[in-house]
Amino acid sequence: MVIPFQLVMTTRLLTTLADPNAPKRSLSAYMFFANEQRDIVRSENPGIQFGEIGKLLGEKWKALDAEGKSPYESKAEEDKKRYELEKAEYFKKQHEEEE
């Protein structure tokens, strides 16, 4: 079954707007890497287009070995634990407010 793009985006927007107190999703290892490396890539490539930054970051990520990815994977695992805790607290609070 294919879900229309507009429906998916509308659902995401409503979910985001529904409760600003909802916990933020956890970041992936790649996102931690990209956030750290983005400014470096920009400074190494002045005048680079937005889309090219993503391509270069993706290439750098793919070129990393397991040891190079390890710190980012650790950060992602910690962030996932944070999100799960915040999500549990959030839903517990929601449930208490309903009663």
Secondary structure, DSSP 4 states (H G I P E B T S, - for coil): -PPPHHHHHHHHHHHHHH-TTSPPPPPPHHHHHHHHHHHHHHHHSTT--HHHHHHHHHHHHHH--HHHHHHHHHHHHHHHHHHHHHHHHHHHHHHHHH-
